[in-house]
Amino acid sequence: MEENLKQLKKTGTASIIKIAIFGPESTGKTTLAKQLAEYYKTVWVPEFARDYLQEKLDSGRGICDIDDMMPIAVGQTKLENEGVLVANKYLFCDTNLLVTKVFSELYYNYCDSLLDKAARTHQYDLFFLTDIDVPWEDDGLRDSPDGRESVFEAFKQSLIDNNKPFITISGDKETRLKKAVAIVEDLSLAFQMGFSTADFLQIYDYGISLKNIKRQLAIFKDGIPKTVLVNPATLNDGILKLSEEEFQQKADFFDANKSDLKLIKFVPASGAASRMFKFLATFLNKFDLQKETINVYIRRRNDSELAAFIEGMEKFPFFNEVEKTIKEIYPNFNILVRDYKNYYFIKAMLSPDYFDFANKPKGTLPFHKYPDNIATPVEEHLKECTLYAASNNQSSLHFTVSENHQQLFEAIIEKVKSKIESDTNSVIEVSYSNQKKKTDTIAVDLENNPFRDENGKLLFRPGGHGALIENLNAIDADVVFVKNIDNVIQNRVDQISLYKKGLAGVLLEIQQQVYESLHALDDKEITIEKIKDISNFLKKQLSIKLNDDFYQLDIKKQVAKLKEILDKPIRVCGMVKNEGEAGGGPFWVRDTDGNLSLQIVETSQIDLTNKEQLELLANSTHFNPVDLVCGLKNYQKQKFDLKQFVDPDSGFIVHKNHAGVDLKSYELPGLWNGAMARWLTIFVEVPLITFNPVKTVNDLLKEAHQSS
């Protein structure tokens, strides 16, 4: 009998993918098996028990009982083995021995040991668990629709208990087929790429596209082409210079035209503050209070950051609260020598038992000290939001945060929002989003093979801030102000707001001209003169130079080309003079087709072994402070799909470490770099006062973060 329960494997070079359709009665197993077989032009394995039990009933031998389980199992195995011999690449099994095992246990509280063993050992590349969201149909053999939920859970649990790979299939017939086909296609691709079923399910649960993973693996092997710099963008050659009066005019234009627009401020805020306190963490790890003084440590390591921190300690907005806490911890604190006080102060700041500053999101840390409160960046962004991202006394603010930290943001908002709304006579709508798991990228070892962790699982890592293009894409607004969480200021906020509104005014003026041009291009009677006007607009206002061959095209093709150029999202980027800050800058760049465009380029994107490229980098005059105003809708007031305007070849390969093992990771094209590479771009010089990031805790000692 055991021999009759063995699965047959197809011999020869051509293997098949075997899918088991699994689930309780009347859940659409047969329908789906037939559909898939027809779609893939292969065979399907019918349910042996149906004909067997019908014949038994018709012959007067009664209904199903425990003695029928083994004959059904043998018959089902025989049908499946026959199907293996004639299947075309795929075999879809309407049922299998695990179904028989579950029914035997559910109805008779017993399963034959041979059936149990065979059901556990039979292998399938994947199980489709059919859901109970379809009507139960009585065919004369089925039991009852009662208790469908508990039966379904028993089937699902059997898959889990027996470590069977499965995906639940729900919906109507068409929906189920569409989903099943997509899964089968991806499973086939996963096998071609050398992944196992377990790998495939891990990828599927993440929601990551197999095609994206395939492309990422190719990038690791082939590398990422370096950006080709042509020239730095400079004043009057890619960067617009506005006077204070002109900024005011642009701001006034924005204020006059914003009433019908949905405005929102978009703040990337998911990062932890670990880098802010890195030098303090190093101090705690390297310093021995029993063996040296802090001054000796500072001289030995030439640690100017620690020296500045200690010198300015009392100016930090968190000083009083931390000092109060350590006095409670150490009752004799006041009589301790200065080194002990400083050491315990830093230790309390970073200790998980107390303030744990380095592990908290930067947006929730105390940044600014006011007479009656200590403000976090979250609070400062709320205040700023009402000054420029507001229309008709309505203001919207969106934070991208990590799921683990969202409650910290919500707690701050709940505490301060009402007062800010009252003070500014406005209503602030606050929303959040998390970086989507499907934007994570696969890691590889140093040989470019998929990296596996200590449990043999694939390792996926966050795709960097470029992943936030998905979050931005979900925003429903006409104008979006983008600003980093740590770029806030304690003083002169009104002046900052003027420049933000000035950038928005530039956006609206350009956007109106773009819309007018696109509407003109829709006119079938458009003239050559109008096309020339639009071409001049591209050159003068958008720094886009048409190739000579454009003018050789017929008018129909010229119209199509201009539409292709103009019908894009728009970004206006503030640029500050470069004073040695690390980060991206504005450049003229040549793409693989020879086209010139304005781009924000990071140092890591440049070939630093090329002397000419190095010289162009050194000649850069401006820096990107991440101060953007974006127009996300087209001339027909429809949202752009921002993912269509990403340059996929502008990501980054970075070296990381997992559990002591070196690996390589891929970061997606940066949000304001490659993710916006195919947008219409305008660079505008803004004053340095608009750029006040807090990269280390000592930046809080700068004038912009101290009370006047």
N, C-alpha and C positions, 0 to 999 in steps of 0.2 A: 504493500500500500504506500509506503514512504517514497518508493521510486516513482510512483504515479503523481506525486506532489512536487516533483522537482521542476524548476524553471529551465527552459531551453534557451541557451544563448545563441544568437545568430553568429555563424562562423564566416570566415572570409574577411576581406578588408573593409567592407561597408558595414559599419555599425548602425544601429537604430536608436532613436531616442524614444523611450517608453514612458508614457504618461498614464497614470491610473486615475480614473474619475471615481471619486470616493465620497460616500455620504449616505444618509438614511434613505428610505424609500420615498419615491415621489418628490425628488429634489432636482430632476432634470439631468440625471447622469446619462441616460441613453440619448437624449436629444443632443447634448453637448458632444458626446463621443461621435455620433453620426455627422454633426456639423463639422467637426475638426477633421474627420477622415475625408469628407467631401472636399473641404478646403485644401488639404494637403495631398489629395489624390492618392490616398493610401487606404488600408483596411482598418476596421475597428473590431474589437472583441466584444461580442454580445454577452449578456448575462445568462449563464447556463441555467441558473435556478428558475428563471421564468418559464422556459419550456418544460423543464423537468417537473416542476410543481403543477403546471397546468395539465400535463399528461397524467400525473398521479391523481389529480382531482377528477379529471374526466373519466378515468378508469375505475372510479369508485373506491380508490384506496385511501381516501381521506386527505386531510390537509397536512401541512409541513409539521414534522416532529424532529426530535433530537437525532433519530437514526438517519435523517436525510442530510445532515451536515457534511459527512465525509463523502458521499457520492457527489454532492454539489461541488465540494472542493476539488475532487478529482476531475470532474467534468469541466469546471472552470479553468483548471490548469491545462487541460488538453486543448481547449479552445485557444487559450493564450499562446501555447507553444506552436499551434498551427499558424496563428497569426504572425508570429515572429518570422516564420519561413517565407512569407509572401509580402511583408510590410515594405513600404517605400519610404525609407528614411525615418518615418515616425510610426508608432503603434499606439493607438488610443484604446484603453481597456475600460469598458463600461463599468466593470467592477473587478474585484480581486479577492484573494483569500482573507485579507484583513477585514473586509466587509462581512464575510461568512463568520469569522471568529467573533466579531462584535455582536452580530445577531445571535450566535450560539450562547454567548455569555449573558446577553440581555434577556432572552426569552427562556433559556433553560438553565441559567446559572451554572453552565458547564461548557468546557471546550475540550475536545479530544486533544491529547498531547501532541499527536502528529500534525493535526491541523494548526494547533497553536505554534508549533515550531516552524512549519512551512510559512504561515502568515507573517511571522516575524522575520524570516530570512529572505523571503521574496523581495527582490530589489526593483525599484522604479526610479527613473531619473527625477520624477516629480509627481506629487499627488495634487489634484485639484479637488478641494473639499467643497462640494456643492451646498449652497446655503438653503435655508428653509423659507426663503422669501418668495417662493412660487406656490401657487395653490396646490393643495393636496388633491390627487385624483384617485378615485376608487376604480381599480381595474378587475376586481373580483378576487385578486390574490393578496392584495395589500391588507395590512392589519387595521389601522385606525389613525385618524389625524390627531388624536388626543396625545398630549405629551411630546409633541414634536421638538420642543425646545430641549427637554432633558435628553431625548435620543440624540439630537444633534450634538449636544455637549459630550455625550459618551463617545461618539464617533471622533470628535475633535481630540478628546483626551487620549484616545487610543493612538492617534498619530503622534501626539506629544510623548506618551509613555514609551512608544516603540521607536522614537527618534527618527520618524519619517519626515522627509522634506515636503512641506505642503504650502499652498496658497489658497485662500478662500475665494470662491467665485460666486458673485452675487449679481442680481439684476435680472432684466428680462432676457429673452433668447438672444436678441441682437447684441445687447450689452455684454452678456457672458461670452459670446463668441469673439467679439472684438477684443475684450480683455485677455481671453485665453490665447488668441493668436499672437497678441503683442508679447505675452509672457513666453510663449514657445519660441518666437523669433529671438528674443533676448537670451533665452536659455541656450539656443543653438549657437548664438554669437559668443556667449560665455565659454562654451565648450571649445569653440574654435580658438579662443584666446588662451586656453589652457586652464581655465577656472573649473572648479568642482561645483556640484550642486549646492553644497554648503556655502561656497563663495558667492554663488549666484543669489542665494537667498539673503545673504548679508548685504549684498549690493542692492537687491530689490527693496529690502526693508529701509535702507537709507534713502531710496528714491533717486539714486544716481543713475544717469543714463549710461548704458554699456558703451555707446558710441563716444561719449565724453571720456570714459575711462580708457578706451582704445586710443583716443587722440592724446590723452595725457601720457600714456605709456610711450607713445611715439615721440612725444616732446622730450621725455627723459633720454631717449636713445639718440635722437637727432639734434637736440639742443634747440634753443630759441634764437631766431635771428636777431642780431643787434639792431637797434634803431639807428638810422642813418641821419645824423645831424647835417643840416646845410648851413645854418647860421643861428646864433641866438636871436630870439625875438627881442627887439629893443624899442625904445620910444620912437614912434612914428614909423617903425618897421615891424608891425605886428602887435605893438602895445599902444593903446590909446592913452594920451595924456590929457587930463581934464583939470581945469583950474577950479578953485573953490567955488567960484561963481557958477561954473558949468555943472559942478556936482549938485549945487543947490537947484539949478534949473532941471536937471534930470530927476532929482528927488521930487520936485514939485510936479513934474510930468507924471511920475509914478503915482503920487497922491491923487492927482486929478483923474486918473484912469483906472484905479484899482477897485472901485466900488462894485463892479460886476464880476470881479475875479475871486476865485478861491485861492487863498494864500496859505502856505504852510512852511514852517521851519523844520528842517530835517537834520537831526543831530546824531551822527555815529557815536555811540557811547558804550560799546560792549566791552572795551578793554579793561583789564585790571590795572591797578596802579603800581605793579611790581617794579617797573623801570624807574618810577619816581624815587623809590627808596633803595635802589640797588646799592649805592655806596654805603648806606647805613646798614644794610643786611650784611655786606662784606665786613664792615667794622665789627659787628657782633660776632661774626664767625672767626675773624682773625685776631681780635684783640683779647689779651689776657689781663684782666684787671689786677691780678696778683703779681704780674711780672713787669709791667711797664705803665707809665703814665700815658694819658691820651696825647699830650704834646709830643712825647717820644714816638708814639705810633704815627702821628701826623707827619713828623719829619722823616721817619723811616720809610713811609710809603708815599711821601710827597702828596698827601691827601688834602688838597686845597678845598675840596667840596665839604669834607667833614669840618675843617676849620671854619669855613663860612657858615655852615649850619649852626655850630656851637656859638659863634659870635652873634648871630642874628636870632638865636633861639626864642627870645622873649617877644620877637615881632611876629612869630607865626600865629595864625588865627586859632590854632588848637592848643597853644601853650598853656593857658590857664586850666583847661579841662584835663590835660595830661598831668600837669603838676598836681592838681587836686587829687587825682587818682593815685599817683605814686606816694603822696603823703599819707593816703589811707592804707596803702600796702606796707609802707615803711614808716612806722610811728616816729622813728628817730631821724627822719629825713632831713630836718632843718639843721642838724648838727653834723651831717655827713660832709666830707670834703667834696670839692667841686667835681672831681673826676667821677666819684660814685654817683652824684646827682645826675650828671650828664649821661652816664652809662645807663642808669635805671630809667631815665627819661626816654632814651632811644629804645631800650628794651620793651618798655610798656607800649610805645607807639606801634611796634611791629609784632608784639606778642598776640597770638590767637586768643589768649585768655582775656585780653583787654581791648586795645583799639584795632589791632590787625589791619592797619592802614594799607600795607602792601598787597593784601589779598582782596581788598574791596575795589569796586569799580571807581575809577577816577572821578566820575560825576557825582559821587555821594560823599566825597571828602570835604572837610572844612577848608575853604579857599580864602574867604574874605571876612574881615572883622569889621562889624558896624557897631555903633554905640549900643544898640539894643539886641543884636543877634549876630550869629556866625552864619555866613551864607555858603552854600555848596554851589558848584557849577550848575546843577539842576535848577536851583532857585534863580541864578543869574540869567540863565537861558529863558526862564519864564518871563522875567522882567523885560529882557531884550525883545522877546517875541511880541510883546504888546506894542513896542515902539515902531516896528517895521513890518512884521508879518501879520498885519491886522487890517481888517476892512469892515466898516460898519460896526465897529466895536466888537468884532468877533476875531479871535486869534486862534491859530492852530499850531501845535508843537508836537513833533513826532521824534521819539527816541528809538534807536536800534540798540537793544540791550541783550545780554545773555539771559537765558531763561532763569538761571539760578539767582540772578541779581535783580530781577524785575520788581520784586516786592520792596527792595530797598528804595528804588526810585518812587514807587507808588506811595510809600510812607512819607517821603519828603514832600511830594506833590500834595498829598492830603493835608499836610501840616501848614503849607505856605500859600497854596493857590488862592484861597478865598481872600486873604489880605491883599495879595497882588491884584486880584480882580477888582477889589474895592478901591484900591489906590489909583488904578489906571482906568476905572470905569469901563471895564471890558470883560468879556467872557472868554475864557481860555479852554479850548478843547485839547486834551493831551491824549496821545495814543502811543502804542508801543509795537514793535515787531522784533522778532528774534532772527538771527541768521539761520537760514534754512539748512537742514542736514543735507539736502540734495546738492548743495553747493560745496560740500566737503570734497577734497580731492584725494586720490590714492597716493600712498607713500611707496617708495621703492628702496631696495638696498643699494649698496654702492656699485652693484653690477647691473642695476636697472631692472631687477626682477621685483615683482610685488613683495613688499615687506610684510612679514607675518610676526605677530606678537607672540608672547610666551605660550599662548593657548592655540597657536596655529591660525589665528584669524587675521584677515586682511586688516591693515591699519589705514584709517582715513583721518585726515587732518583738516581743520578749518581752512577754507580757501582764501583767507585774507579779506581785506576790506572791499576788494573787488566783488566779493559775493553779495555785497549790499546793493548792487544794481537790481537784484531781484526785489529787495525791499522798496527801493525807490520806484521801481516799476509798478508796485502795488498802490502807490500814492495817487489819489484822485485829486489833483489840484492843477490850477493854471500856472502858478508861479511857485517855485520851491526855493527857499533859501537854505543853502547847505553850509554848515559850520561845525567844526570839531568841538567835542565836549569840553576840552581844556582851554579853548581860546575864548576866554571871557575877561572882562576888565572891571575893576572896582570904580574907577573914575572915568569921567568923560564919556559915559554911555550914550548920551545924546549925540555926540560927535560921531561915534561909531555908527549909530543908526542912520545918520545923514549919508554916510558913504554906502551903507547897505542899500538904502533907498535909491541912491544915485545909480548904483549898479543895476537895480531893478528898472530904473527909468531907461537906462541904455537898452536893457533887454526888451522892454515894451516898444521902444521906438524902432529897433531893428526888427522885432517880430511883426509889427504892423506893416513894415515895408516888405518883409518876406511874404506875408499873407496877401498883400496887394499884388505882388509879382506872381504868385501862384494862381490867384484868381484871373489875372490877365492871361496867363499861359493856358488856362482852361477855355479861353475865348477862341473859337475856331477862326475868327477873323483877325487874329493877332498880326501885327505888322512887324516888318524888319526893324523899324525904328524902335518899337517897344522892346524887342529882343536886345537891341543894342543898349537901351536904357538899363535893362535888367543885368546885362553883362557888366556895365559900368558900376552898378550897385554892388555886384559880387566883388569886384576888384577893390573899390574904394571903402566899402563898409565892412566887408567880410573877409578881406585879404585873400580872396580866391581868384587865381589867375587861370583863365581858360586857355587850353592848349590851342596852338595855331590851327590844328586840324578841325577844331570846332566850327570855324567859319567856312569850312569846305562842305559841311553837312547841309542837307536840304532843311527847310524850315521845320518840317515835322520832326526830324531827328534832333534839331536844335532845341525845340520845345521839350522833347522827352528828356534830353540831357539836363536842361535847366531845372526841370521838375525833380529829377533824380538828385541834383545838387541841393536844391532849396528845401525839399520836403523832409526835414529832419528836425529833431529836437535841438534847442539852442541853449548854450551855456555862456554866461558872462562871468569871467574869472578875474577877481582882484589879484593884482601882482604887486609885491613890495620889492623895494630895492634889496639886492642881495648883500647881506652883511655877514656872510659866512655860515648861515644856518644850513644844516644838512637837510637834504630833501630835493624834491623835484623843481624844475624850472621850465620857463617857456622857451620853446625852440621852433624854428622852421625845420620840418622833417620831410624827407623824400620817401615815399612808399615804394613797394616793389613794382608798381606800374609807372613810376616816374613822377607821380603827382606830388606837389608841395602842399603841406597843410601845417597849421599851427597846432602844436601838441605840448602837453605837460609831460616832461621826460624825467625819469628817475636816473640817478647815476648808474645803477645796476643794469639799466637797459643799454648802456653805451659801451662800445668796444674800447676799453681803457688801454689796450695795447697799440691802438692806432694814434699816432702823434697828432694827426690833423683833427681827429675827433676830440682828443684831449685838449687841444688848443681852443676849439670851439666851446667846449665845456668851461674852460677857464675864463673865457671872454663873456660868459653869461652875466647879465647885469641885474636880473630880477629872480625872484624866488616865489614859489607857489605856497601861499599861506592857507590854502583850502578855504577860500572865501568865494563861494559860487552862488549865482542866481540862475535858475534853470527854468526854461519854458518847455513843458512836457506835452503840449497839445498841438495838433496840426491846424492848418488853415480852415479845416472843416469842424474844428472844435472836438476832434476825437483824440483819445490818448494814443501816443506812440507806444509801440512795443519796444522798449529800450534795449531789450536783448538783441534786437536786430542791428544795433549800431555799435556793437562791441568788436574790437580788433582781437580775435582769438590768439594771435601770434605775439601778444605783448605781455604775457604773464611772466612769472619769475620762478626759477628753480632755486630753492634754498636748502641749506644743510641743517639738519636737526638731529635730535637724539631721542631715543626711546629706551628706557630701562638700561641705559649704559651702552646701547648699540647705535652706531651712526647710521643715518638714513638720509634720503633726499625727499623733499616735499615740493609740490607745485602750488604756487599761489596764483590765483586768477588775476587777469588784467585789473590793475588798480582802479578804484571807483572813479577817480578824476584823471586817470591815465588812459589805459587801453579800453576801459569800460565805456568811456565817453569819446573814444578816438574818432568816431565817425559822426559826431555832432557838429553843428555849426558853432564855431568858437570865436569869441571876442575876448581879448585880454585888455584889462584896464588897470593902469597904475593906481594904487591906493597907498595912503600913508602908512608908515611903520606902526603907528598907534593902533591900527586894526589887527595887528598880529601880536598876540600875547599868550603864547602857549605855555603850558606848565609841563616841561619834559622831566625836570627833577624838582624835588621839593623846594630846593633853594630858589627856584624861579618865583616862588611866592613872596620872596623878599624884594622883588623888583617893584619899582614905583607903581606900575599898572595894577598891582595886587595889594597895595598898601593904602590905608585910608589917608586922605589928603590932610 
